[in-house]
């Protein structure tokens, strides 16, 4: 059966648990969105030749997405069609915009967090996010560890503080996706190092503003720890294959962590969002593994 891959999602469920799924739409049931939880399943994916399709629009207040009602074909590199873009109308760079949609104004008025995120080696980023999306946002960005610095009444306050603190703490505000992937395949990533780096950044911020932060609480990506030892072995990028078959272990950023014994592989599905795929139950033995030092 053919499906249209629309999203790779992380949903807050209860406490620290996340519901991980591939978000797909059955082509013949366009207005019915179906979420397929693929963790722990043996699957075969077959890429289908197709034109990229607009997949969704998003309601900032309800935090719910819905299918594009017209299935608009995208012949350029657009993420969404014009109608769905207007319906969503969200800009992460709202602080540089002259006008904002009513939905984003309402969203920005909700509590926002300022936090530090660790990605590997010496890379620490300072970011803001809505309190409602705290953990899900961290998982989307594939941080290995995170600590919350402060909660503010709205996004504008949080952004002003983020800009100041990033300067004094020598923190990055942006980190390219290719760099994150390199850390996934790194020979050494020490999550205990995150606490040491967080403490140094907090000390720099505290000295500048004569501030006292709450006792540091660190969230660590425990799933990464679970599979880290095997990730240090040579991994395989299978993202350009037309047919791929494996047991799905977890989702790392936009990559599926998959296994076909004895191989542990990463499959990046980001480039396939908006295209048709076929999903078959069960795995097939594949013989095309070729080791490589870097992923992308």
N, C-alpha and C positions, 0 to 999 in steps of 0.2 A: 504494500500500500504506500502511496506517495504522500508526503507531508511537506508543508512549508515551514522551514525552521525560522522561528520569529524571535527567539530570545534565549539567553542562558541566565537563569534567575537565581537569586538568593533571597529567601524570605524568612523574616524573623518569625519564629513559631512560639516557643515558650522559653524563658530564661536565655541560656546561651545556645540553644539548639537552633539549627537552620534547616529549612526544607529546601533541598537542592533539586532542581529539575531542568529538563530541556522543555522549553515552551514551544509547542508546535500547534499548527492549525490544520485540521483535515481539510483538504482542498474542496471536497464536495460539501462540507459543512462549514462554510466560511465564517459565519457569524458565531459559531460555537468554538470557543478557545479551549484547548485541551492541554493539560500539563502532564507530561510524562516524567515520572521520577525514574531515573535510569541508574542510580547508584546501586551497585551490587548485582547488576544484571549483565548477562552475556548477550551482546548485540552485534549485528552486522549492519553497517551503514553503507549505502550506495549513493554516490553523488549523481544527480540528474542534471542534464543540460537544460538550463532555463534562463530566463531573463530576470534580473533582480526585481523583487516586488516590495512595495511599501508594506510594512508588517504591522505597525501599531501606532496608536495615539495614547497619550498618557494624561491622566487627571492628577494634577499636583496635590489636590486637597484630599481626595479619597485614596491616593497612592495606588490606583488601579489602572491597568492598561486595557485597551480594547482593540480588536482587529480593525484594520483599515477597511471601511465599508465598501470601497470601490476597487480594491485590489490593484491599485495604480502601479503600472510598470515604470521602473526607474532606469532610464537609459544613460544616466550620468552617475556620479559617485555620491548622490544624495542619500541620506539615511532614511528620510521620510518624504512623502509627497507634500506639496505645499499646503493642502488642506489639513493634514494631520500635524504638520509643523505649526500651523497657526493655532490649532486646537491645544497643542501642548504648550508651546511658546515659553520655554524655559531657557534661561541663559545662566550658566555657572559664573559668567563674568558680569553679573548684574551691577557690580560697583562701577563699571565703565559704560553702562548703558544710560542713554538719555530717558528712555521710556521703558516701562515694564508692564507685562500683562497683569490684569486684575488677579488672576490665579497665582502668579508668582509673588505679587505684593502680599497676598494673604499667606502664602507659604513662607515667605521671608519673615513674617511677623511672628512665627512660632519659635520656640527655644532652639538654639543652635549650639553645638559643641565646638571648642577649639581643642585639637588633639595632636599628638605626635605619633607618627607611624614609622616603623622600621622595616626596611626591605632587604637588608643584607649589607655586609661589610660596614662602610661608614655612612650609608645613605639613610638619613632621617628626613622625613618631610613633616611640615606643619600644615594642617588643613582645618577646614570647618565642614560640618555636616549637620543636617537636621537631627535633632534628638530622636525623632521618630524612626530614623533610618540608620541609627548608629552602627550596629554590628553588621547589618547587611551591606552598608557602604564600604566598610573595611574589607569584607570578603570580596566585593566587586573589584576593589583596587588591588587585591592580593598583597595586603600587608602581612608580614610575618609576626608582628607584634604591635600593640598600640597602648597608649596611655592617654587618658582624658585630662586636659589641663584645667579647663573651666567651662561652665555652661553660662550662656548669655541669653537675654530675653529675645533677641532676634538676630537675623543674619547680618544686618548692617553693623551692629556692635561687634559681633564675632569676627567679621572680616576686618574691621579696623584694627582690632587687637592682633589678629593673625599677621597682618602686614608688618606691624611694629615688631612683634616677637620674632618673626622669621629673620629680620635684619640683625637683631641683637644676638640671636642664638645661632646664627649662621646655618639656618635650615633651608632646605629646598622647598619651593612652593609647587614645583612641577617635576615629574619624573617620567621619562619616555617609557612606553610599554616594552620596547625591546630590552631595556635595561632590567626590568622586572623579570622577564623570562630568563635572562642570563643568571639571575640569582636562583631561580628554580633549579637550574642545572649546575649550580656552583659546587665545587669540590668541598668547600667548607662554608657553612652558614651556621653561626653560633647564636641561637636565640637568647642565651644568657647574656650575650653581649648587648642586647637591646636595653636591659636595665641600666647598665653602665653608661651607655650613650644617652639615654633619656635623662639620667641624673645630671650629666654634664650640661645638657641643654637647659634643663630646669634651673640649674645654678646660674647660668648666664642670664636667663630672663629675670630671675629673682634679684640678682645684683643690680641690674639696670633699673628695675621698677620698685625696689625695696618691697618685694611681694613675698608672701608666704603661701605656698600651695598646699592643698590637702595631701595627706599621705598617698604616695604613688601606688596606684593599682594597675597592674599590667595584664592585658589579655594577650595570650600567645596562641598562634595557630597550631593547636595540638595535633591536627591531622598531618601537618607538614612533618612534625617530629616523628609521627608514626611511620611515614614512608621515606624519611630523609636518607637513611642509610642506603636504601636501594636506588634512590635518585642520584646518589653520588656515583653509581656505576654508569657506564655509557648509556645514554638514552637515545631515543629515535624520534625524529620529527616525521610524522606520517601525514601532515596536513595537506599535502598536495596529491595524495593518492585518491583514486576514484572509488576504491572499495576498501573498507577497513573493518576489521572484526576483532573484538576483544571483550574482556570483562571490565566494566567501568568501576573504578575504585573511588574516585573523588573528582571534584572540580577545583582547579587552581586558576584563579583569574578567569580568562576565557578559554583555558586549556582543560581538556579532559585528561585526567591521570588514568591510564588504562594499562591492562596487563594481558599479554598472551605469553604464557610461561615459556621460557624464563625471562622474557623481555618485559621491561617496564617502560612505557612510552608516554609521550605528551602529544595530544592532538588538539591543535588550536582551531576552534570552530568559528572564530570571529568573522573570518572571510566568507563563511557559508551562510550567515544570517541573511534572510531575504531570498534564499534560493530553495529549490525543491530538493528533497532528499527522500530516500526510501529506507525504512527501518525494519529490519527483520530480526525476529527472536532467534537466539542461538548464535554461536561463534563458528568461524571457519578457520582452518589452519592456513596461515599466510606465510609465504616464503620470500618476502621482498625486503627483509630487514637489512639496513645498511647503517652501520654506526657512523656517527659524525660528532665532531667536537663541539660545535655550536648548534643552537636550535634554529635560528632564523637568520 
